[in-house]
């Protein structure tokens, strides 16, 4: 699992900040990106755990993208894993 702090924007609108008496429109908002590689057998359980825990019902809750991982290569040893990344 990797957690990345990022800035971005989805369907929610930007925010307006006051700086030195001026309004500034900020159209990117702080985000967290989580990347996980899990066994195919537990994909649905992981999705359910994330959506049950993270859902607020408001714009900005995020999206989950499910992609196949065809192979994993450990850089240190060049070990390859096709069946069980």
Number of C-alpha atoms within 10 A of each C-alpha: 7 8 10 10 9 11 12 11 14 14 8 13 13 14 12 12 12 9 8 7 7 9 11 12 11 11 14 15 15 9 14 12 13 11 12 10 14 13 12 11 8 10 13 10 10 14 14 12 11 12 14 10 9 11 12 10 7 8 11 15 13 16 9 12 7 10 7 7 14 10 11 15 12 10 8 6 7 9 9 13 12 10 10 12 14
